Amino acid sequence: MNIQSLALFGNLGPWEIAIILAVILLLFGASKIPELMRSMGSGIGEFKKGLKESTKEESPAAKTEEKK
C-alpha cells in the first residue's frame, strides 16, 4: 500500500459514509446490526479490561526493577 491509498480512507465524506452504512445494512440486515454492535462493544470492553489488568500487574514489577 502506498501513502496515497492510505490517505484515501481518511478523506471519506458524508455521502461515502452513508453509502458504506447502506451496504452494511443490506449485507447484514436490520436485525443483525444491533447484535453486531453489541458484540463489538463487548470486545472493546474486554480489550480495555485486559489493558488495565496488564498495567496493574506490571506496576509492582516495574517498581521492583527501579529499586535495584
Contacts in CASP RR format, 6 or more apart in sequence:
PFRMAT RR
TARGET T0000
AUTHOR 0000-0000-0000
METHOD contacts of the structure
MODEL  1
MNIQSLALFGNLGPWEIAIILAVILLLFGASKIPELMRSMGSGIGEFKKG
LKESTKEESPAAKTEEKK
12 20 0 8 1.000
24 33 0 8 1.000
25 33 0 8 1.000
28 36 0 8 1.000
END
